[in-house]
Amino acid sequence: MSDESRPSPPETSAGTSAETPAGDRPRPRTAAVIPAAGRGVRLGPGAPKALRALGGTPMLIHAVRAMAASRGVSLVVVVAPPDGAGEVKSLLDAHALPERTDFLVVPGGETRQESVRLGLDALPPEYDIVLVHDAARPLVPVDSVDAVIDAVREGAPAVVPAVPLADTVKQVEPAAAPGEPEPVVATPERARLRAVQTPQGFDRATLVRAHGTVTDDVTDDASMVERLGLAVVVVPGHEEAFKVTRPLDLVLAEAVLARRRLNDGF
């Protein structure tokens, strides 16, 4: 494994790509960008969040494998901490990853937004669809990844997986000081709300345009596309695609992984 992508899929005897049936138009190629440059302070002191162990394996490796598990993904770009690209390259080299998928490591920036842009800049021109996936969502099932890719292939410029909310949500006026009561100003209709997950999928040109246009700090890439006035659609997410942010999340992730290994040999 190296910084350079592995060769493209071999040609068949008919002269077409092994992934493209003869007579069909080539399917858009998909790359996944995984920003993994954050420190993850809410998990406490220690290694960056993406490098924390889950079932004895760094969360980043689980996230990379989750993207590579989709046959639609042929390149995974990991955006490492600015001074940690070498460490991340060694990490990928030390773990078994699918041979049919190419892997690339690039240094990231000071913000998630900048890191995603740097990952985009590193993509070869032949990739038309881009997934952006949180390294802190290590257990996303392959069906969710495939559903996002399919929706972009069908013409959606931006796609997000999401799940319904179990809790009632309150909109509040922020407290004047930490710990003070916060007045409730509204109760949004829960049936119309969704908790958004990753990977989020995009037509590449749309995502590049969004990163070149939107300079405000946003919490996800789909929000940037919304700022352009373009449609973002939702596909069903999965309860196991939760984000590992706090110590309790790590405990739950360990339990999910243990159940998978028991039931599926994963």
Disulfide bonds with the S-S distance in Angstrom:
none
